[in-house]
């Protein structure tokens, strides 16, 4: 990674985008709209859970195959900021359109959700690619961590505003009625505005590093060049055995995390009868636990290594999922939820840091791009199996229980990763 400036204004602009888009994952994907869809828009909770899982599955499949190609295309066209802007506008607009979807309009809801969620995922590809531009070798970890933490704050604040303004009051803000779930749907407009307004600092303050333009004539040649880059990256990654094993393991245990985040609120409402107010509080507690866990376990990551940190989190997440699936009441479910929150953040952050130890400096951008791709490649399996088992056994508990399998299998594959060998290989490649 080339040494570059660490302009505080650019760092501020960059982390504010995480502050902006975290409202989408917190309110739409995980806690509020997903639960509203299952409880009010779909004909019943079982069928609603299955349909929502299909929407999450479709988004994961599309993101897996589009993100690396569009990332390479943006690199060749020096259009990363433009691509990010387009993704942000589509994501915010698609979210706002959910306001118009009323109970019973299942397919309209799924269309706007999949569109906005896909745009969100594409935006993250281009957003993450800015990190090397605003950091250097000594600051990239800290700046990335700041973005992670600010994102949690953004999601929490958006939850507080939604609770105070639309969920809890007898008379919601701006005179929005409570009939037909209008006050719940209003949170989609809140997210859309939040997403748009707080992303503005990035577009104003962050300046991509100037790069020599690649002389490519015509759109067809641009597309061919992007595909060629993907082929080169794939060939390179096969020469790094520890990286390949890590990415395969992560593909599997990350499926478990994706599924938990997508269906936590749905499960709380459908099985334990959580109200929207309780789900909001549940979401806040999980976000606080995740931020705390990432901070504390980050210290252990440096001392014990990334692999050990991930394995600890996988074990606890497995136990927490089993506990949630078997919980007889809300108290035990709350315990499971806090455990999931505390160890979810470390699982993700340690995976990224472990890859960072394995990747030679001159190939960081390529391999972190493939890291993002691997996170989506099979991310549809968890939601898909959860939906299928929920239908098969007519029980959300059966669907949630399958999530533990992903953590177990991912952990077994990760056990084959040799952290010392991976680190040594990176140094040898550099030398």
Secondary structure, DSSP 8 states (H G I E B T S, - for coil): -------HHHHHHHHHHHHHHHHIIIIIIIISHHHHIIIIISSSHHHHHHHHHHHHHHHHHHHHHHHHHHHHHHHHHT-HHHHHHHHHHHHHHHHHHGGG--TT-HHHHHHHHHHHHHHHHHHHHHHHHTHHHH--TTTHHHHHHHHHHHHHHHHHHHHHHHIIIIIS-SS-GGG---GGGHHHHHHHHHHHHHHHHHHHHHHHH------------SHHHHHHHHHHHHHHHHHHHTT-HHHHHHHHHHHHHHHHHHHHHHHHHHHHHHHH---HHHHHHHHHHHHHHHHHHHHHHHHHHHHH-HHHHHHHHHHHHHHHHHHHHH-SSHHHHHHHHHHHHHHHHHHHHHHHHHHHHHS-GGGHHHHHHHHHHHHHHTTHHHHHHHHHHHHHHT-HHHHHHTHHHHHHHHHHHHTT--HHHHHHHHHHHH-
